[in-house]
Amino acid sequence: MAGRGGHAYTRAVKLPTVPDLCLLLVRTDYSDDRAWHAALSAATAIYDRDDFERIGAPLQPVESPALSNLSPEELVALPREDYLGEIAVADAQTMRDQTVLFVDFNELNEQVGRTFRSIPSEVEPIVANLSLANMDFADFADNVDSDGIFRGF
């Protein structure tokens, strides 16, 4: 990016610490506030579909105009207050179809920046399993449909 006079500058944003058993939901598209609220509601809704009681996905929304239009690679490069294994992202596609983009931040698995999308009803089990380390990012990313969207096992 270039500032006044064509000098390069970096975005002054740091990804916050994630609460326990939660995932950050980073908003990168600011074109439609209604679509954002609809996508957030869909991602955190309670979907009663399994044999266990659901409570809705524990997502911590992160909003800042400095995050506008950042790619997964740019998000991974942002400074962080603390360790992040992965994040959820509400990007332009999320605003169109409510699928949530997940981005791998785990430097130990050598797949930093890997992504997959999920339908809203699968966001809660993904967040729960990643937060509890029952499953890892690849378990979901390796089980997407041909369009790159995770719809469940």
For each residue, the residues with C-beta under 8 A, 3 or more apart:
1: 8 9 10 11
2: 6 7 8 9
3: 6 7 8 9
4: 7
5:
6: 2 3
7: 2 3 4
8: 1 2 3
9: 1 2 3
10: 1
11: 1 66 67 70 78
12: 66
13: 64 66 67 78
14: 78 79 80 81
15: 24 26 62 75 78 79 80 81 84 87
16: 24 60 62 81
17: 81 82
18: 22 23 24 60 82 84
19: 22 58 60
20: 131
21: 58 128 131 132
22: 18 19 58 59 60 127 131
23: 18 57 58 59 60 86 87 88 127 130 131
24: 15 16 18 59 60 62 84 87 88
25: 40 43 59 60 61 62 87 88 89 90 100
26: 15 62 67 75 87 88 89 90
27: 30 36 61 62 63 67 89 90
28: 67 68 69 70 75 89 90 91 92
29: 32 35 36 68 69 90 91 92 94 95
30: 27 33 36 65 68
31: 35 92 95
32: 29 35 36 95
33: 30 36 37
34: 37 38
35: 29 31 32 38 39 95 96
36: 27 29 30 32 33 39 40 90 95
37: 33 34 40 41
38: 34 35 41 42 98
39: 35 36 42 43 90 94 95 98 100 120
40: 25 36 37 43 44 59 61 90
41: 37 38 44 45
42: 38 39 45 98 120
43: 25 39 40 57 59 88 90 98 100 120 123
44: 40 41 56 57 58 59 123
45: 41 42 56 120 121
46: 54 55 56 124
47: 54 120 121 124
48: 54
49: 54 121
50: 54 125
51:
52:
53:
54: 46 47 48 49 50 124
55: 46 58 124
56: 44 45 46 124
57: 23 43 44 123 124 126 127 128
58: 19 21 22 23 44 55 124 127 128 131
59: 22 23 24 25 40 43 44 88 123 127
60: 16 18 19 22 23 24 25
61: 25 27 40
62: 15 16 24 25 26 27 67
63: 27 67
64: 13 67
65: 30 68
66: 11 12 13
67: 11 13 26 27 28 62 63 64 70 75
68: 28 29 30 65
69: 28 29 92
70: 11 28 67 74 75 78
71: 74 75
72: 75 76 89 101 103 113 115
73: 76 77 113
74: 70 71 77 78
75: 15 26 28 67 70 71 72 78 87 89 103
76: 72 73 103 105 112 113
77: 73 74
78: 11 13 14 15 70 74 75
79: 14 15
80: 14 15 83 84
81: 14 15 16 17
82: 17 18
83: 80
84: 15 18 24 80 87 105
85: 104 105 106 130 137
86: 23 102 103 104 105 106 130 137
87: 15 23 24 25 26 75 84 102 103 105
88: 23 24 25 26 43 59 100 101 102 103 123 127
89: 25 26 27 28 72 75 94 100 101 102 103
90: 25 26 27 28 29 36 39 40 43 94 95 100 101
91: 28 29 94 95 101
92: 28 29 31 69 95 96
93: 96 97 99 101 117
94: 29 39 89 90 91 97 98 99 100 101
95: 29 31 32 35 36 39 90 91 92
96: 35 92 93
97: 93 94
98: 38 39 42 43 94 119 120
99: 93 94 117 118 119 120 149
100: 25 39 43 88 89 90 94 117 118 120 123
101: 72 88 89 90 91 93 94 115 116 117
102: 86 87 88 89 115 116 117 118 126 137 140 141
103: 72 75 76 86 87 88 89 113 114 115
104: 85 86 109 111 112 113 114 115 137 141
105: 76 84 85 86 87 112
106: 85 86 109 111 112 136 137
107: 110 112
108:
109: 104 106 112 136 137 138
110: 107
111: 104 106 114 137 138
112: 76 104 105 106 107 109
113: 72 73 76 103 104
114: 103 104 111 137 138 141
115: 72 101 102 103 104 141 148
116: 101 102 140 141 144 148 149 150
117: 93 99 100 101 102 144 148 149 150
118: 99 100 102 122 123 126 140 149 150 151
119: 98 99 122 123 149 150 151 152
120: 39 42 43 45 47 98 99 100 123
121: 45 47 49 124 152
122: 118 119 125 126 150 151 152
123: 43 44 57 59 88 100 118 119 120 126 127
124: 46 47 54 55 56 57 58 121 127 128
125: 50 122 128 129 152
126: 57 102 118 122 123 129 130 140 150
127: 22 23 57 58 59 88 123 124 130 131
128: 21 57 58 124 125 131 132 134
129: 125 126 132 134 135 139 140
130: 23 85 86 126 127 133 135 136 137 140
131: 20 21 22 23 58 127 128
132: 21 128 129
133: 130 136
134: 128 129
135: 129 130 139 140
136: 106 109 130 133 139
137: 85 86 102 104 106 109 111 114 130 140 141
138: 109 111 114 141 142
139: 129 135 136 142 143
140: 102 116 118 126 129 130 135 137 143 144 150
141: 102 104 114 115 116 137 138 144 150
142: 138 139
143: 139 140 150 153
144: 116 117 140 141 147 148 149 150
145: 148 149 150 151
146:
147: 144
148: 115 116 117 144 145
149: 99 116 117 118 119 144 145
150: 116 117 118 119 122 126 140 141 143 144 145
151: 118 119 122 145
152: 119 121 122 125
153: 143
